[in-house]
Amino acid sequence: MAAASKLIANSPHLDAINVFPVPDGDTGANMAGTMRSIVSSTGKSVERSIEKMTALIAESALDGAKGNSGAILAQFLCGFAEGVKDMPKLSPADFAQAASLAAKRSCEAISDPKDGTILSVIRDWAAHLHANGDSYRDFHHLLSDSLEYARKSAKCTTEKMAVLKAAGVVDAGAQGFVYLLEGIVDLLENGKIEKSFLPDSRNSKSFANVQDKVAVEALDYRFCTEFLIKGDNIDRGAIRDSICDMGDSLIVAGTPGSVKIHIHTNDPDAVETIVAGYGEVVKRKVDDMLVQHKRLLADDRKVGILTDSTCDLPEEILEEFDIRIVPMRLTLDEKEYIDRVTLASSDFYKILPGAKRALSSQPSPGDMKRAYAKVCSDYEDVVSLHIAKVLSGTFQSALTVSNPFDNVSAIDSRMLSIGLGLTVLEAARAAKNGATAAEVRRVADRAVENIKIFVTIDCLDYAVRGGRLSKGQGIIAKALNIKPILQFAGEGQPKVVAKSFGVKRQEDALIKLVKDNAYGRGNFRYAISHADTPETAEKFRKILKAEFGAEPEFVVEASPVLGIHSGPGACAVAFLTDD
């Protein structure tokens, strides 16, 4: 706990100097997250047995390991647990021997170990312990002496790697390991565990321009990808051999029953397909390192934006504004899909007509928790906006999951699809321009009050199936070729605001609704989504551009969550204006 406290307090400094293997500024957050997982998992399970306690710590480290340095740290702790197995007590010499095995296992876990990283410090520290193990009087002597050696080793990393020398920093992971040792020595010397240490004087502000020195426009491998798999007698060597050509920074760490895989790759799904053949994938994490790097190069943005996959924002906008997405779940004929992860909108509309049963559900608690934990570690404050609470339990789940984080504001958008998307975009632009969390919240709240969305429905079968129309209403409407227009208003409940005979009159009616609600107001901005009917979306785009002199913010295929209730052929126009 003392080690974790020291590292967590100084994690912003580690993020600021993180330039290897990728300058994505998350080493501190990853190591801190790993240590938090260990402390929270083991704090109430203290064992008297050294063997049981170290095994518990190792397992907790694997379960919570984050990033390159976190995976290496987890393997170090697994190796240490292996080194003290069957020992009823531990002497300084025994400790030195176990540390040597831990260092060896750490190196073995990495496919291409580099000199000048956390591995170098672990190896140098363990070698110093091994050489002096018999001379230490007690553990305070052992740890305080070896701490000085670890500090010297970390300082030397600057000269061992060109990218560190160019940036004028030590390796972030190496310095993180030093912080862990410093926390333990502080405990031994003060006799108590400090709840929080003051950050190191070498704080992140002193290294504000580090990322600029090593700025890149592209990465050979873009996605930092991690999996935790469980099973029996998992062959780590076979896993390493099977995916070693799919990226770099490969780490395969763990025990025969629990293995953590870390790799930088361009195809996370292909990697998962392979590793799933060796055990059950119980955790998955994928981070876009290029987006993280570009965010660090941006000005002084402090507020992160989180939403759910019903927002219907295109990938290029999500990337430009670093908008984080938590995916909804879908079930088609008993088969479950993850929106935008295992099922694209284009594929969904091919499957939907033949499906006998189609349901949508809110994101899983695990997905929500991981999304919030990640965005909260990347930004000082977070504003999250979600699908209308009357349509989904997502917003309530967001309130529950975000409760432990004191830097989160969750907002009920009272919308879905591009109505939510435009609101999120307004908030993201404010955040990118340096607005505070309170200012971003005000922008979002104003958008929630002003946004309007109208949806044309072509096939009424899905509205009947979803309960938006009664079966009798559906039969009559189909017989008379009545085409309704829905508006999501108030708290987000849909209501029929127009009925037309035929598609042409329905389209005319939607354009009239937009005109009637937008004229006399300024700064008209709008977006269009469609359910497998791009020609209708293009028709609306041309009319609205001619009418208002503005291109849409974006045109996008609607998310499956909207499509389940509207069916193919639906088209939506959402717009915002200023007073």
Secondary structure, DSSP 8 states (H G I E B T S, - for coil): -HHHHHHHHTHHHHHHT--SS---S-HHHHHHHHHHHHHHHHTT---S-HHHHHHHHHHHHHHH--HHHHHHHHHHHHHHHHHTTT-SS--HHHHHHHHHHHHHHHHHTBSS--TTSHHHHHHHHHHHHHHHGGG-SSHHHHHHHHHHHHHHHHHHHHHH-HHHHHHT---HHHHHHHHHHHHHHHHHHHSS--S-----SS-GGGGTTHHHHT--S--SS-EEEEEEEE-SS--HHHHHHHHGGGEEEEEEEEETTEEEEEEEES-HHHHHHHHTTTSEEEEEEEEEHHHHHHHHHSS---EEEEEEGGG---HHHHHHTTEEEE--EEEETTEEEEBTTTB-HHHHHHHGGG-S-EEEE---HHHHHHHHHHHHHH-SEEEEEES-TTT-SHHHHHHHHHTT-TTEEEEE-S--HHHHHHHHHHHHHHHHTT--HHHHHHHHHHHHHH-EEEEE-S-THHHHHTTSS-HHHHHHHHHTTEEEEEEEETTTEEEEEEEEESHHHHHHHHHHHHHHHHTT-EEEEEEEEESS-HHHHHHHHHHHHHHHS---S-EEE--HHHHHHH-TT-EEEEEEEE-
